[in-house]
Amino acid sequence: MTRIYPRKTLRRIIQAHEPTFKLSRNADIKVYVLYLMFLQRIVAEASRQAQMNRDSIIQSRHVTRALKMVLQQFKG
């Protein structure tokens, strides 16, 4: 079975940012899935922004607005 992303690289990135944390066996998979869900919400919100402006193409300004809104939701 082929892997969608290089797990070793992701684990190295996480360890570089938080060297004191010890990752469980599948923690990198959870981080990757949460990252994909985050990107999916940004795309959905950018699409809504484009529809509100009656644009047929998602532009960078739509993504910027969507990013601000989604980040506020994820601050928790």
C-alpha positions in Angstrom: 0.0 0.0 0.0 1.4 3.4 -0.9 1.4 6.2 1.6 -0.2 9.5 0.9 2.4 11.5 2.8 5.8 10.8 4.1 5.2 10.0 7.8 8.9 10.2 8.7 9.0 13.8 7.4 5.9 14.8 9.3 7.3 13.3 12.5 10.6 15.1 12.1 8.7 18.4 11.6 6.6 17.9 14.7 9.7 17.0 16.7 11.6 20.0 15.4 8.9 22.4 16.7 8.3 20.6 20.0 11.4 18.6 20.9 10.2 17.9 24.5 7.0 16.1 23.2 7.1 12.4 22.7 4.7 11.3 20.0 2.6 8.2 20.2 2.6 5.7 17.4 -0.1 7.2 15.3 -0.1 10.9 16.4 1.3 12.0 13.1 -1.7 10.6 11.3 -4.0 12.5 13.6 -2.1 15.7 12.9 -2.2 15.1 9.2 -6.0 14.5 9.2 -6.6 17.6 11.3 -4.5 19.6 8.8 -6.5 18.3 5.9 -9.8 19.2 7.7 -8.5 22.7 8.3 -7.6 23.1 4.6 -11.0 21.8 3.6 -12.8 24.3 5.8 -10.7 27.2 4.3 -11.6 26.0 0.8 -15.3 25.8 1.7 -15.4 29.2 3.3 -13.4 30.7 0.4 -16.0 29.3 -2.0 -18.8 30.9 0.1 -17.0 34.2 -0.1 -16.7 33.9 -3.9 -20.4 33.1 -4.2 -21.3 36.1 -2.0 -19.4 38.4 -4.3 -20.9 36.6 -7.4 -17.5 35.5 -8.6 -17.1 32.3 -10.5 -13.4 31.9 -9.5 -11.9 31.7 -6.0 -9.4 34.5 -5.7 -6.7 35.2 -3.2 -8.8 37.8 -1.4 -11.5 35.2 -0.8 -8.9 32.8 0.7 -7.5 35.6 2.9 -11.0 36.4 4.3 -11.8 32.7 4.7 -8.5 32.2 6.5 -9.3 34.9 9.0 -12.7 33.4 9.7 -11.5 29.8 10.0 -8.6 30.8 12.3 -11.0 32.5 14.7 -13.1 29.3 14.8 -10.0 27.1 15.5 -8.6 29.3 18.3 -11.0 27.5 20.7 
